[in-house]
Amino acid sequence: MKILAKLTLFALLTSLTTSCVSTRSTLKNVDDNAPIPTLKGDTFVLTEYSKDKKYGFDPDYPVNVFYKNTKDENLNAERYLRALAGPNGEKITYTKLESCCPFPTKRTEIGAGFLDIYELTWEGQKSPIKLYINIYERGYLLVPIGLTIKK
């Protein structure tokens, strides 16, 4: 239901501001040929680290977790976040803050999607970090710079 509400809001905003909304996606790291991630329990198995400082931290370079064929729109985002740890292996906690940054996609009925912003914290951290996660598109799942893989 949450996704339907977001998409309805987007459709309304689009109709009010048609001249301001781009029909071209600004997302730079979508890859429909990326492998489907492996699961271990309820967590994605991550093996590679990003070399791009924008990966996950910039709305044009979100983590693309792709939710197709799941019943819960946040399921793959949470599977991804559970695989991460702080810079020294610290346990992270995460909170979904908001959705932002509408973009065109063929994966929704109205042709638009939103990025979700998650705040990540861990013990000893100076300030929380924010990750942009895209549940609509597919891409290689990597560990953002500054984070590690949960053991």
C-alpha positions as CSV (number, residue, x, y, z in Angstrom):
1,M,0.0,0.0,0.0
2,K,2.8,2.4,0.8
3,I,4.1,2.1,-2.7
4,L,0.7,2.9,-4.2
5,A,0.4,6.0,-2.0
6,K,3.9,7.2,-3.2
7,L,3.1,6.6,-6.8
8,T,-0.3,8.4,-6.5
9,L,1.4,11.4,-4.9
10,F,4.0,11.3,-7.7
11,A,1.3,11.3,-10.3
12,L,-0.5,14.2,-8.7
13,L,2.8,16.2,-8.4
14,T,3.7,15.3,-12.0
15,S,0.4,16.6,-13.3
16,L,0.8,19.9,-11.4
17,T,4.4,20.4,-12.5
18,T,4.7,18.7,-15.8
19,S,7.1,21.3,-17.2
20,C,9.5,20.7,-14.3
21,V,9.7,16.9,-14.4
22,S,12.2,15.2,-16.6
23,T,11.3,12.2,-18.6
24,R,14.9,11.0,-18.6
25,S,16.4,9.1,-15.7
26,T,19.4,10.5,-14.0
27,L,20.3,7.1,-12.5
28,K,23.8,6.2,-13.6
29,N,24.3,2.6,-12.3
30,V,21.2,0.7,-13.4
31,D,22.2,-2.7,-14.9
32,D,19.5,-5.2,-15.9
33,N,22.3,-7.8,-16.5
34,A,23.5,-7.7,-12.9
35,P,23.3,-11.0,-11.2
36,I,20.5,-11.8,-8.8
37,P,22.0,-11.7,-5.3
38,T,22.5,-14.8,-3.3
39,L,20.7,-15.1,0.0
40,K,22.0,-16.5,3.3
41,G,19.0,-16.7,5.6
42,D,17.3,-13.3,5.3
43,T,20.4,-11.4,4.2
44,F,22.0,-10.8,0.8
45,V,25.5,-12.2,0.4
46,L,27.9,-9.3,-0.5
47,T,31.4,-10.0,-1.8
48,E,32.5,-6.8,-3.5
49,Y,33.3,-3.3,-2.4
50,S,32.5,-0.2,-4.4
51,K,35.4,2.0,-5.6
52,D,33.1,4.8,-6.4
53,K,32.6,7.3,-3.5
54,K,29.2,8.2,-4.9
55,Y,27.8,4.7,-4.8
56,G,24.9,4.7,-2.3
57,F,25.6,8.3,-1.2
58,D,24.4,10.2,-4.2
59,P,20.9,10.0,-5.6
60,D,22.2,9.5,-9.1
61,Y,24.2,6.4,-7.9
62,P,21.8,4.6,-5.5
63,V,22.0,1.0,-4.4
64,N,19.7,-0.8,-6.8
65,V,18.1,-3.7,-4.9
66,F,15.2,-4.5,-7.2
67,Y,12.1,-5.8,-5.5
68,K,10.2,-7.6,-8.3
69,N,8.6,-10.9,-7.1
70,T,8.7,-10.0,-3.4
71,K,5.6,-9.3,-1.3
72,D,7.2,-6.5,0.7
73,E,8.6,-3.5,-1.1
74,N,11.2,-2.9,1.6
75,L,12.3,-6.6,1.7
76,N,15.3,-6.3,-0.6
77,A,16.5,-3.0,0.9
78,E,16.5,-4.7,4.3
79,R,18.2,-7.8,3.0
80,Y,21.0,-5.5,1.7
81,L,21.2,-3.4,4.8
82,R,21.5,-6.5,7.1
83,A,24.6,-7.5,5.1
84,L,26.5,-4.3,6.0
85,A,28.6,-3.4,9.0
86,G,30.4,-0.3,10.2
87,P,34.0,0.5,9.1
88,N,35.5,-1.8,11.8
89,G,32.8,-4.4,11.7
90,E,30.4,-2.6,14.1
91,K,26.8,-3.7,14.1
92,I,24.7,-1.1,12.2
93,T,21.1,0.0,12.8
94,Y,19.1,1.6,10.1
95,T,16.0,3.7,9.8
96,K,14.0,4.6,6.7
97,L,13.8,8.4,6.7
98,E,11.9,9.3,3.6
99,S,11.4,8.8,-0.1
100,C,12.7,11.3,-2.6
101,C,14.0,11.9,-6.1
102,P,11.3,10.7,-8.5
103,F,12.5,9.1,-11.7
104,P,11.0,7.4,-14.7
105,T,10.8,3.6,-14.7
106,K,9.1,0.9,-16.7
107,R,8.6,-1.2,-13.5
108,T,5.6,0.6,-12.2
109,E,2.1,1.1,-13.6
110,I,2.4,4.9,-13.7
111,G,6.0,4.9,-15.0
112,A,7.7,6.5,-12.1
113,G,9.6,5.5,-8.9
114,F,11.2,7.0,-5.9
115,L,14.5,6.4,-4.0
116,D,14.3,5.6,-0.4
117,I,16.7,7.3,2.0
118,Y,18.0,5.2,5.0
119,E,20.0,6.5,7.9
120,L,22.7,4.2,9.2
121,T,24.3,4.4,12.7
122,W,26.7,2.4,14.7
123,E,28.5,2.7,18.1
124,G,31.3,5.2,18.1
125,Q,30.1,7.0,14.9
126,K,30.5,10.8,14.8
127,S,27.4,11.3,12.7
128,P,24.9,9.1,10.9
129,I,25.2,8.4,7.2
130,K,22.5,8.3,4.6
131,L,22.2,5.8,1.8
132,Y,20.0,6.1,-1.3
133,I,18.3,2.8,-2.2
134,N,16.3,2.1,-5.3
135,I,13.8,-0.8,-5.0
136,Y,12.7,-0.6,-8.7
137,E,15.8,-1.1,-10.7
138,R,18.6,-3.7,-10.7
139,G,22.3,-3.2,-10.4
140,Y,25.4,-4.8,-8.9
141,L,25.2,-4.9,-5.1
142,L,28.4,-3.5,-3.6
143,V,29.5,-2.3,-0.2
144,P,29.7,1.5,-0.1
145,I,33.0,3.1,0.7
146,G,33.4,3.4,4.5
147,L,31.3,0.3,5.3
148,T,32.2,-3.4,5.5
149,I,30.5,-6.8,5.1
150,K,28.9,-8.1,8.3
151,K,30.6,-11.3,9.5
